[in-house]
């Protein structure tokens, strides 16, 4: 499906720039090829895998200010992890620190962190081949960073532009915050997994509280796309 057809099918959705981002990502991930897990979309809607983006930076063929969306893509074959389906930013808990550190213009050779000072959004895309479904969630990186106290956590830990030595400490502090109804990222993720994968219904109230916190923190713009019917669900 061409991008203009995808956007036409989204006409009844409140239109903003996230709507257009979703259209391009749905087209890219819905195709036959497999994209890399970590990617960056520039302001002209070009999608680069992380390695290619870094090479272009080094050759001065692209500027850190050209980056616009940090994109994480996952493909699932044969099984459908429902915890990921409903809570992709929670499952990809390291993603926001990577994206925000990149937005600050920092660099880490051992992590997917590179200067992306123009970054505005962070996105998770899951393609579930077993049910021919694509799920996209887009979040405003500055809003989510503020809601998860990232600026405070990072302050004082970054000594220079190359931060390989500081990343683990920042991630540890980030993940240990009890942001989800009294649970940290790992605890909340385990509860969600037990509820959806092991059908532990005794956790229903906890899951509902975690869901409320998740939506408040990330405020995701979410789209589901059915590859068979070519229909969107908001």
C-alpha positions as CSV (number, residue, x, y, z in Angstrom):
1,X,0.0,0.0,0.0
2,X,1.3,3.4,-1.0
3,X,1.8,6.1,1.7
4,X,-0.9,8.3,0.3
5,X,-3.4,5.5,0.5
6,X,-2.3,4.8,4.1
7,X,-2.8,8.5,5.0
8,X,-6.2,8.5,3.3
9,X,-7.3,5.6,5.5
10,X,-6.3,7.7,8.5
11,X,-8.4,10.7,7.5
12,X,-10.8,10.3,10.4
13,X,-8.1,10.3,13.0
14,X,-7.1,13.6,14.7
15,X,-4.4,14.7,12.3
16,X,-1.0,15.8,13.6
17,X,2.6,15.0,12.7
18,X,2.4,11.7,14.6
19,X,-0.3,10.6,12.2
20,X,2.1,11.1,9.3
21,X,4.9,9.4,11.1
22,X,2.7,6.4,11.7
23,X,1.8,6.3,8.0
24,X,5.4,6.1,6.9
25,X,6.3,3.5,9.5
26,X,3.3,1.3,8.8
27,X,4.3,1.3,5.1
28,X,7.9,0.5,5.9
29,X,7.3,-2.3,8.4
30,X,4.3,-3.7,6.4
31,X,6.5,-4.4,3.4
32,X,8.2,-7.7,2.7
33,X,11.7,-6.7,3.9
34,X,13.0,-6.8,7.4
35,X,14.3,-3.6,8.9
36,X,16.9,-3.3,11.6
37,X,15.8,-3.1,15.2
38,X,17.2,0.4,15.9
39,X,16.6,3.2,13.4
40,X,16.3,6.9,13.1
41,X,13.9,8.8,11.0
42,X,15.0,12.2,9.8
43,X,12.8,15.3,9.2
44,X,12.5,14.4,5.5
45,X,10.9,11.0,6.6
46,X,14.0,8.9,5.5
47,X,14.6,5.9,7.8
48,X,18.2,5.0,8.5
49,X,19.4,2.0,10.5
50,X,21.6,3.1,13.4
51,X,24.9,2.1,11.8
52,X,24.1,3.9,8.5
53,X,23.1,7.0,10.4
54,X,26.3,7.1,12.4
55,X,28.4,6.7,9.2
56,X,26.5,9.6,7.6
57,X,27.2,11.7,10.8
58,X,31.0,10.9,10.6
59,X,31.1,11.9,6.9
60,X,29.1,15.1,7.6
61,X,26.5,14.1,5.1
62,X,23.8,14.5,7.7
63,X,23.4,16.7,10.8
64,X,22.3,15.6,14.3
65,X,19.6,18.2,14.0
66,X,18.2,16.3,11.0
67,X,17.1,13.4,13.3
68,X,13.4,13.5,14.2
69,X,12.2,10.1,15.4
70,X,14.0,7.3,17.3
71,X,12.4,4.1,16.0
72,X,12.6,0.6,17.6
73,X,11.2,-2.2,15.4
74,X,10.5,-5.8,16.4
75,X,9.2,-8.7,14.4
76,X,7.4,-11.7,16.0
77,X,6.9,-15.1,14.2
78,X,5.0,-18.0,15.6
79,X,3.9,-16.4,18.9
80,X,2.4,-13.1,19.9
81,X,3.7,-11.7,23.2
82,X,0.6,-9.8,24.5
83,X,2.6,-7.9,27.1
84,X,4.6,-6.3,24.3
85,X,1.5,-5.8,22.2
86,X,-0.2,-3.7,24.8
87,X,2.8,-2.1,26.6
88,X,5.7,-1.8,24.1
89,X,7.4,1.1,25.9
90,X,7.3,-0.8,29.2
91,X,8.8,-3.9,27.6
92,X,11.5,-1.8,25.8
93,X,12.3,-0.1,29.1
94,X,15.9,1.0,28.0
95,X,14.6,2.7,24.8
96,X,13.7,6.1,26.3
97,X,17.1,6.6,28.0
98,X,18.9,5.7,24.8
99,X,16.7,8.1,22.8
100,X,17.0,11.0,25.3
101,X,20.7,10.6,25.8
102,X,21.0,10.8,22.0
103,X,18.8,13.9,21.9
104,X,21.3,15.5,24.3
105,X,24.0,15.1,21.6
106,X,25.8,12.3,23.4
107,X,27.5,9.2,22.1
108,X,28.1,5.7,23.4
109,X,29.9,3.1,21.2
110,X,28.5,0.1,23.1
111,X,24.9,1.2,23.0
112,X,22.4,2.6,20.5
113,X,23.2,6.2,21.5
114,X,24.4,8.8,18.9
115,X,23.9,12.6,18.5
116,X,20.3,13.3,17.4
117,X,19.7,16.8,18.7
118,X,16.7,17.4,16.5
119,X,14.9,14.4,18.0
120,X,11.2,15.0,18.9
121,X,9.6,11.6,19.1
122,X,10.4,8.0,20.2
123,X,8.5,5.2,18.5
124,X,8.0,1.4,19.0
125,X,6.8,-0.7,16.2
126,X,5.8,-4.4,16.5
127,X,5.0,-6.6,13.5
128,X,3.1,-9.7,14.6
129,X,3.3,-12.1,11.7
130,X,1.2,-14.7,13.5
131,X,-1.9,-12.5,13.4
132,X,-0.8,-10.2,10.5
133,X,-0.9,-7.1,12.8
134,X,1.2,-4.0,13.2
135,X,1.2,-2.0,16.4
136,X,2.8,1.5,16.5
137,X,3.1,3.7,19.6
138,X,4.6,7.2,19.3
139,X,5.5,9.4,22.3
140,X,6.9,12.9,22.6
141,X,10.4,12.4,24.0
142,X,10.5,15.6,26.0
143,X,7.2,14.9,27.8
144,X,8.1,11.3,28.6
145,X,11.6,12.3,29.8
146,X,10.0,14.8,32.2
147,X,7.5,12.3,33.4
148,X,10.2,9.7,34.1
149,X,12.6,12.3,35.7
150,X,15.3,11.5,33.2
151,X,16.8,15.1,33.2
152,X,17.3,14.8,37.0
153,X,18.8,11.3,36.8
154,X,21.2,12.3,34.1
155,X,22.4,15.5,35.7
156,X,25.8,15.1,37.1
157,X,26.5,11.6,35.6
158,X,27.6,12.9,32.2
159,X,31.2,14.1,32.2
160,X,31.8,14.3,28.4
161,X,30.2,13.6,25.1
162,X,31.2,9.9,25.1
163,X,29.3,8.2,27.9
164,X,29.9,4.5,27.7
165,X,31.0,4.4,31.3
166,X,27.9,6.3,32.5
167,X,25.1,4.5,30.7
168,X,24.7,1.5,33.0
169,X,24.4,3.8,36.1
170,X,21.8,5.9,34.3
171,X,19.8,2.9,33.2
172,X,19.9,1.4,36.7
173,X,18.5,4.6,38.2
174,X,15.9,4.9,35.5
175,X,14.6,1.3,35.8
176,X,14.5,1.3,39.6
177,X,12.0,4.2,39.8
178,X,8.6,3.0,41.1
179,X,6.6,4.9,38.5
180,X,3.9,2.2,37.9
181,X,1.5,2.2,40.8
182,X,4.4,1.5,43.2
183,X,6.2,-0.9,40.9
184,X,9.5,-0.2,39.0
185,X,9.9,-1.1,35.3
186,X,11.1,-4.7,36.0
187,X,8.4,-5.4,38.6
188,X,5.6,-3.9,36.4
189,X,6.9,-5.9,33.4
190,X,6.8,-9.1,35.4
191,X,3.2,-8.5,36.6
192,X,2.1,-7.7,33.0
193,X,3.8,-10.8,31.7
194,X,2.2,-13.1,34.4
195,X,-1.2,-11.6,33.7
196,X,-1.1,-12.0,29.9
197,X,1.1,-15.0,29.4
198,X,0.2,-17.1,32.5
199,X,-3.4,-15.8,32.8
200,X,-2.9,-14.9,36.5
201,X,-6.2,-13.1,36.9
202,X,-5.5,-12.3,40.6
203,X,-3.3,-9.5,39.2
204,X,-6.2,-7.7,37.4
205,X,-6.2,-4.7,39.7
206,X,-2.5,-4.3,39.5
207,X,-2.6,-4.5,35.7
208,X,-5.2,-1.8,35.6
209,X,-3.2,0.5,37.8
210,X,-0.1,-0.1,35.8
211,X,-2.0,0.6,32.6
212,X,-3.2,3.9,34.0
213,X,0.3,4.9,35.0
214,X,1.7,3.7,31.6
215,X,-0.8,5.9,29.7
216,X,-0.2,8.9,32.0
217,X,3.6,8.6,31.6
218,X,4.0,7.9,27.9
219,X,0.7,9.4,26.6
220,X,1.2,7.3,23.5
221,X,-0.4,8.0,20.1
222,X,-1.3,4.4,19.3
223,X,-2.3,2.7,16.0
224,X,-3.0,-0.9,15.2
225,X,-3.0,-2.0,11.6
226,X,-4.5,-5.2,10.2
227,X,-2.4,-6.4,7.2
228,X,-5.2,-8.7,6.0
229,X,-8.0,-6.2,6.0
230,X,-5.8,-3.1,5.6
231,X,-7.8,-1.4,8.4
232,X,-6.5,0.8,11.2
233,X,-7.6,0.7,14.8
234,X,-6.9,3.7,17.0
